[in-house]
Amino acid sequence: MEEAIITTSLNPDIYQVERAKELAEKFGFLFVERNKKSLIEVARGLPVLLVTKNRLEVVFSDKTKLYFHPGMAKIRIKGIKKGQQDIMVKAMGLASGMSLLDCTLGLAQDGIVAQYVIKDGLVVGLEKSKIIYVLTSEGLKAYDEDPDLIIPMRKLKAEFGDFNEYLTSLPPKSFDVVYFDPMFKNTTGKSAHILRLRKIAAKDYINKYVLKKAREIARERVVVKGRKEEIKTLPFFDKIIAGNDSEIAFGIIEGQI
Ligand SMILES: C[S@@+](CC[C@H](N)C(=O)[O-])C[C@H]1O[C@@H](n2cnc3c(N)ncnc32)[C@H](O)[C@@H]1O
């Protein structure tokens, strides 16, 4: 779903109104003056991008919210600093100076961890949902809490786009690693965060054609994250790695596909 209304919280200051108008113009959302209207009145059944004093939120018709936050990225970076192994970093074989194309940026938790590890290298993150792209690209610019996260957040390059098209526009061997973390085909309904993301996320899945293209773009490897059970049934991978106590696995393609 790409349409959304953009408005402010009640009693906005002039900066909120200006920011809402600016985002509406930049991304093609409809700006509605809040006045004293309820969000239901403003929403017209669409998701609402709400510019509050402190942040940008998406509010859904059931009043649940989604906003940018580093979430697990913060904990994972703390672990990496202490010398703990991050299974995604291991699967990608990341090291300082490398380049990564993250084809499914989402709220950039994986992208931030990857950018932290590759330091002067670069993560380019693609996101097909305009609403998620706005939350993430604006959030990456605005976050100002943990210094360990600020540097990778400012460096990571978020792009609005569809991996199906983007991959065909790149010359071979453009990135060291190409990564996919598509939405699960079925949701277990465990995480409220994932359920909210699902409402606005693109649900494109990988297939042989996309992975073949990605393998041409990747100098070293293509990595796909998914449920262990799902990844094991896919015929594409040279190697699968997973934590013992996790239902998540990473499929790795290093050879031809
Ligand atoms: C499971 S989330 C990724 C979460 C992300 N790895 C993180 O750590 O925050 C999948 C994301 O991929 C996006 N997506 C799905 N199909 C896409 C496509 N064809 N091109 C770009 N992004 C896509 C969805 O909109 C969603 O935001």
The ligand as an ORCA input file, in Angstrom:
! r2SCAN-3c Opt
* xyz 0 1
  C      11.619     -8.330      6.800
  S      11.742     -6.676      6.249
  C      13.463     -6.353      6.329
  C      13.922     -6.046      7.699
  C      15.354     -5.560      7.719
  N      16.291     -6.597      7.344
  C      15.731     -4.998      9.085
  O      16.699     -5.498      9.677
  O      15.082     -4.052      9.560
  C      11.528     -6.780      4.510
  C      11.504     -5.434      3.822
  O      11.733     -5.615      2.425
  C      10.917     -4.729      1.700
  N      10.764     -5.271      0.332
  C       9.989     -6.303     -0.080
  N      10.094     -6.477     -1.411
  C      10.985     -5.550     -1.859
  C      11.514     -5.236     -3.147
  N      11.110     -5.880     -4.243
  N      12.429     -4.249     -3.241
  C      12.823     -3.568     -2.117
  N      12.330     -3.794     -0.879
  C      11.426     -4.783     -0.748
  C       9.622     -4.709      2.509
  O       8.837     -3.563      2.205
  C      10.160     -4.722      3.941
  O      10.363     -3.418      4.417
*
